[in-house]
Amino acid sequence: MADPLDRQAKLAQLGDAMQAAAARADWDRLATQVRALMPALRALAEQGPWNAAERTALERVRAQHTAAATAAAAAGRALASRLEDMRANKEGWVAYAMYSETELDPIQE
């Protein structure tokens, strides 16, 4: 059976990697970490029953996962809001771009 400290260290590593990716808003890396989470937890669980310290570490991973999911959802909402603003102002952006293009033509010649 594996050393319980090894399982605790692996749990800390899994949770910390998710937390770090979310803190950097590295959504690709976060997705990779989340996809790796369940297979890693299964492999650790196959090593035997969880002791109290390991269950505490599991709860920490759960909290880190929840926090990362919350951060990703908030970023998604912010992006959706920005895209909606851009869609709503599309005509203005196009008109500005056309105006700027015609205004700058004499300067560029």
C-alpha positions in Angstrom: 0.0 0.0 0.0 1.2 3.5 -0.8 2.4 5.9 1.8 -0.5 8.1 3.0 1.7 11.2 2.7 2.1 10.4 -1.0 -1.6 10.4 -1.4 -2.0 13.6 0.5 0.8 15.2 -1.6 -0.9 14.1 -4.8 -4.2 15.5 -3.6 -2.5 18.8 -2.8 -0.8 18.8 -6.2 -4.1 18.2 -8.0 -6.0 20.9 -6.1 -3.2 23.5 -6.3 -2.8 23.0 -10.0 -6.5 23.7 -10.6 -6.4 26.7 -8.2 -3.3 28.1 -10.0 -4.8 27.7 -13.5 -8.0 29.5 -12.3 -6.0 32.3 -10.7 -4.2 32.9 -13.9 -7.4 32.6 -15.9 -5.7 29.9 -17.9 -8.9 28.2 -19.0 -7.2 25.6 -21.3 -4.9 24.5 -18.5 -7.8 24.4 -16.0 -9.8 22.2 -18.4 -6.8 19.9 -18.7 -6.5 19.7 -14.9 -10.2 19.1 -14.4 -10.2 16.3 -17.0 -7.2 14.6 -15.2 -8.9 14.9 -11.8 -11.3 12.0 -11.8 -8.8 9.4 -13.2 -6.3 10.6 -10.6 -8.8 10.3 -7.8 -9.8 6.9 -8.9 -6.2 5.7 -9.0 -5.6 7.1 -5.5 -8.8 5.5 -4.1 -7.7 2.1 -5.4 -4.8 2.3 -3.0 -7.1 1.7 -0.1 -9.4 3.4 2.4 -8.9 7.2 2.9 -7.7 8.1 6.4 -8.8 11.3 8.2 -6.0 13.5 6.8 -6.7 12.3 3.3 -10.4 13.0 3.6 -9.5 16.5 4.7 -7.2 16.8 1.7 -10.1 15.5 -0.5 -12.4 18.2 0.9 -9.8 20.8 0.1 -9.6 19.5 -3.5 -13.4 19.7 -3.7 -13.3 23.3 -2.5 -10.6 24.2 -4.9 -12.6 22.6 -7.8 -15.7 24.5 -6.8 -13.8 27.7 -6.6 -12.2 27.1 -10.0 -15.6 26.3 -11.5 -17.0 29.5 -10.0 -14.1 31.5 -11.5 -14.6 29.9 -14.9 -18.3 30.6 -14.8 -17.8 34.2 -13.9 -15.3 34.6 -16.7 -17.8 33.1 -19.1 -20.5 35.5 -18.0 -18.2 38.4 -18.3 -17.2 37.3 -21.8 -20.8 36.8 -22.8 -21.7 40.3 -21.6 -18.8 41.8 -23.5 -19.8 39.9 -26.7 -23.4 41.1 -26.2 -22.2 44.7 -25.9 -20.1 44.3 -29.0 -23.1 42.9 -30.9 -25.3 45.7 -29.7 -22.8 48.3 -30.8 -21.8 46.6 -34.1 -23.3 49.3 -36.3 -21.4 52.0 -34.4 -18.1 50.1 -34.7 -18.6 49.6 -38.4 -19.6 53.3 -38.9 -16.5 54.4 -36.9 -14.2 52.1 -38.9 -15.6 53.4 -42.2 -15.3 57.0 -41.1 -11.8 56.5 -39.8 -10.8 54.8 -43.1 -12.1 57.7 -45.2 -10.6 60.3 -42.9 -7.2 58.7 -43.0 -7.0 58.1 -46.8 -5.7 61.7 -47.6 -3.1 61.4 -44.9 -1.8 58.1 -46.1 -1.2 59.3 -49.7 
